[in-house]
Amino acid sequence: MSFSGAESIGRTLARLGQMATRSSEEQDGSRGQILHLIQESGEPVSLEDISAATNLHVNTIRTHVEVLRAAGKIDRVRAMTSGRGRPRWLYISAASDDPYHRMAGDLSQALKAAEDPGLAEEAARRWRAADHVAKQAASDPDQAVDTAANSLAELGFDVEVAPTRDTIYLTACPYASLVHEHPVICEIHARAVEQVLDGTGQDVRLKSLDVFPRPGVCVARLNRTDVAPAWTVPGAAPEDGSSRTSRRTR
């Protein structure tokens, strides 16, 4: 993989994250509900079908579907009819024309062609640069953890830091549809976290990035010299039935 190839992959990851974040925001409210219904339907649906499923007025739905059509998210087709009068419109998903899916497909092809062991490190660097995620010095280990968490949020994830401050939970992964076939994406994520932590100047390191140990959740485990190890799954207990929590060692 050439230098320009790693840069291209990094920039594509950044754009996919940004697009997925915007898409998640658009899912809120009635328009998002209508879009989800059309995308999940196995066949074209009418305004009346959508109204029955959402309890929204047909005129309200008509306004939303026109906005969705203008954005390229759905298409419409004429219903087949043998009667008189103009056939009504039916609405279908335009996922094949969605820029996110096109870019995801392009990224998949680039990753299939990549065999450079240095890809993850360089792509992570380019990814951070494209999303303007810079290395930042931290005054203490807690701030270093916050810096890493904020960086992951800027890269498109929903992030939660455990109260023990040595575990970061990642949800709403913008790349979930790609990582099973291309686990190098997760390796790029891990390298990005390592680079951010390294830039804090604190003795906090990434121990591991567990990919989907629970549905929809990834777990970044951190090594801290001032914190004892934590259980990474809330509510999980050791096999002997005892309980254990992380604690500061200083």
N, C-alpha and C positions, 0 to 999 in steps of 0.2 A: 504494500500500500504506500503510495507516494505521500509526500508532505501535503500536497494539495488535496489528495484523497481524504486524509485524516481531517483536514480543515473542512472539507465539504460535509463529512459525516457529523462533525461537531456542530456546524451551523444548522444542519438539518435537524439534529436532535433538539437544538434550541428552538427552532421554529415549530416543530411538532409539539413541544411542551407549551409554548405560547398559544398555539391554536387549540390544544386540548383544554387549556385553562379557560379560554374564551368560550369554547363549546359548553363547558360545564356551567359557566355563568348563564348562558343562553337557555339551559335546561330549566332554570327557575321560572315559575309562572306559567300562565296559560299557553304561551307560544311554545315553550319547551315541552309541555305536556302533549300538545298537538304533534310536534315534530317527532317525539318519541313514539307516539301511537302509529304514525305513518311509517316510521322506520321499522317498527316491530311487526307491522302487518305483513302477512304473506301475499297479499293481493291489493290492488288499488282500492281506495276507500272514498266514499262520497262525503260531502259536507254533512249530510244527515247521519251517516255512520259515525262521524267524529262527534257530532252533537250528542248522539245517544250514549257514547262512551264517556264524554267529558261533562255533560250537563251544561255546556256552553251554547249560547244562541248561535244560530247559523250565520247571522250577519257578523257576529264577533269572530267566528271561525274564518269566514271569508277574508276578513282583513288580515288575520294572522297568516293564512296560507299564501296570500299574495306577497307578503313580506318574505316568507320562507322561499317562495319561488324566485323572487328577485335576488335573494342571497345565494341561489344555486343549491339549496338544500333539498328541495323536492321538485318533482315534475308533475304535469297533469296530462291526462289522456281522455279522449271522448269515450263514454260508455257505449257499448254495443246495444242497439235498440231496433226493434222492428216496427215500432209505432210511429206516429206522426210527431212533429215537433223536434226542436233541437235537442240532441242528446246531452245529458248532463256531464259535467267534468268529474273525473275521478283523480285522486292524488296518490302518487307513489314516491318512494324514496329515491333521491338522486345520489345515493352513496358512492356510486362508481365515479361520479364527477366531483366528489368532495375533495378539495385540495389536501385535506389531512390524509385521506386514503391514497391519493396519488403520491404524496411525499413519502408516506410510509412504504409504499411499494418500491419507490426509487431507493429508499434507504435499505430495504431488504436486499435488493439487487447488489448494492454497493457492498453490503456486509458479506454476501455470499462470495463475492470476488476477492475479499480481503483475506490475506494470509500473513500479514505482518504482525509479529508478536508485540511490536511497539505501538500498535494501533490504539489500544485503549488509553494509554498514557497521553499520547498526542491529541487524540480526539477529545479527551476530557478537558485538556488545556484549551482547545479551540472552542469547545462547547461553553466553558465558563466565560471565555472572552466574548462570544457571540451574545450571551445573556448578561454581560457586564457584571459578572460575579468575580470580584477581585479578591486576592488574598488580603486578609486584614490581621494586624497584630491584636492580641488579646491580653488583658491585664491579669487574668487568672483562668484556671481551667474551666470554670462555669461559663465564662464569657466565650471561651473557645468552643464549647459545645453549642452555645447559642449562635455563634457565627456559622458553624456547620449546618445547624438546623435552618437558619435563615437562608443560607445558600441553596439548600435543597428545596425550600419553598419557592425561591426565585427560579429554580429550574423546572418548576411545574408540579411539584408534589404537595399534598396536604401533609403537614408535619406535626408530630406531637413528641415532646421530650418527656421521658419518664421522670417522676419526682426524684429518683435517685441520681439523675443527671449523667448517667452513663449508657443510656439506651435512647435511640431515636426511632419512632414508629413512622413509617411512610405509607400513606394510602393515596387513592386516586391517581395511580401511576399513569402518566400520559402515554406510556409505551407498552401497556399491558398486553395489547394484541400482538406485539412483536417479540417479546422477550423469550417466550417458550421456544421459538424457532431460532432466535438469535441471542443467546445468553451473553454474548459479548457486550450488549447494551448495558446489562447489569454490571459487568466489569468496568465499563466506562463510568458508570455512576460511582462505583467504589473508588476509582482513581480520582474522580473529581473531589470526593469527600476527603481523601488522603491529602490532596494538594491544598485544599482549604485549611485543614487542620495543621498541616506543616507550616502554613503561612502565619498561624496565630502565635508561634513561638512558645507555645505551652506543651507540656508533656502529656498530650492527649493524642491517642492514635486509634485508627479504625482497626478493631479486632476482626470483625467479619461483617458481611452484609448477607443476611439470610433472606432469600428470595421466596416470598409467599409461604412462610411456615404456617400461616393461616390465610384463608381466602381473602384476597384484596389487601393484605398487609405484608410489607417487608420490614425487616428489623435490622437497624445498624447498631452493632455492639461496639462500644468504645472501651479502650484500655486507659485507665487513669491511675496514676500512682497514689492519688489521694482518696480513692474510692474503692471499696471492696467490690467483687463481682456481683452483678444483679441477675435475677431471673428475668429473662427477656420476654416472657409471655405472662401478662397479668393474670393472677389467679393460679398459675401453675405451681406445683409443689414438688419437692424432691421425691425420689422414689421411696425413701424410707418414711414418708408421711410427715416429716418435720417441716417447719417453715423457715424461710430465710429471706432477709431483705438486705439491700445494699446499705452501707454505712460509711461515713467518712472515717479515714484512718488517721486524720490529724486534726 
